[in-house]
Amino acid sequence: MKKVISLVLLAALAVMLVPSVSAVLCQKMFIPAYFYPGPLWDQAIASASNIGVMIMNPASGPGTSQDSNYVAKVNAAQAAGIKVIGYSHTSYGARNASEVKSEIDSYIAWYNVSGIFLDEVATSAANIPYYADLASYIRNTTGTYVALNPGTIPDQGYISVGDTTVIFENTYSVYNNWASPSWASNYSASKITHLVHATNSQNKMKTAITKSKNRNAGNVYVTNDVLPNPWDILPSFWTPELTEINKGC
């Protein structure tokens, strides 16, 4: 009987010692850097060890010509170990793929980006071939990283198309009660990205980061910035957010 009790106690102790997901998931910040090169880029680059990706977006796309200020900051960010990827929208699969590919070519030629962020991504399985074609095109360039942004839960097949997929882009109030798809835990955390805006306090930011870890999001960005463009500044709780993201690393 004593031996049985001891085994039960040991089993209970083992469960207590197993860390929770939020304690062990090492995340990276995924920044929609929709602001012109300058102090905010410098601030982000200075924290490169905690940042996985920055999205450059000169003009809802690459614009019409190279911008030397972007060249300098992209080079600096990449030298620090950050992936800088270019923004291109897809109109939920309705945009002509040749237009998107032309923007990809411009980003590569002008900025030597590390990959592409495809925005306005569809969610239906019927559109997967469209995105698989674009992903293949990107991976045949020098910048091979593919990020997909449906901004909501898509058909599970999209997760295999991108290197990461944004399955949440919305406000903190929505995120707080949002249910992550059950299949999210079946993938490497790096495949899952969450973007949370309108987070109006540091405590709510901490709650959001904890929830993102428990929801297996390897890439995350939480900001107090708000619509119409919630990505045009860095969050006021920048340093505390870096600390929260770094927990478990």
Phi, psi and omega in degrees: 000316179299321181296320180295316179299319180297318179296320178297316180296319179296320179296318180295319179296320180298319178297319180296329184275347178288123182290150176287166179302318183295339182275340188242345183285118178268115185257167172232147177282138183239102193256117166286096187271069184270052177220152187290146178308132183169213184302324181293322174297317179299319179298317180292316182298326180295341180249032189303329184296338180258359186248128178268315189220141166236134178261120175269144184209077185298321185204056189050042187146189185283350185084195186257350180200165180291142177245117185297331179292321174294319179305313183297315183287323177298315178299317181295317180295316179295321178297331180276354177104010180267137170282124173252123184238150184267144181274133172212128181271155183237002178052042176058036177092357183270342181285141179300126183299331180294328177292317179296317180296325176296320177293321176302315179300319180294317178300319180292314184293320186270328189232356180048049183296163181275353181165195185226140173258108178271115183260169181051053182274139178292170180242346184281146177300333181296336182266357183302318180302324177301314182283329176297322177296315179294320179298318178297320179296315180298317184288348175265009173256184178282345178249099196263355185282130183243118175245130179250139180231085167285337179075359178210178185288117180264179168304140185303334182299337180294331183298330180278345181277314183266161170288329170211153179228130178279106182261358173215126170216103183189191184280164176299319183299325175286317184297325185301327182246011183287145178253118177290146179296145182299331183285348183300327182286351180278352186245160171304139182302332180296342180280349186243131178231139175237134177239120187235124179240179182055044177261100198269016174204159178295322179296321178292324175301315180298320177297317180297318180295317178300314179297321180295323177294315180293338179264012174064036176267109180284339178239134184208152173211125180237130182222155173271356178296155187229167175301153014279343175229095183279010184237022185260005172217170169270154183295150179292337178260041185306303184295314175300325179293319176302320179297316180297317180296325184285346179296129182099352180271000000 
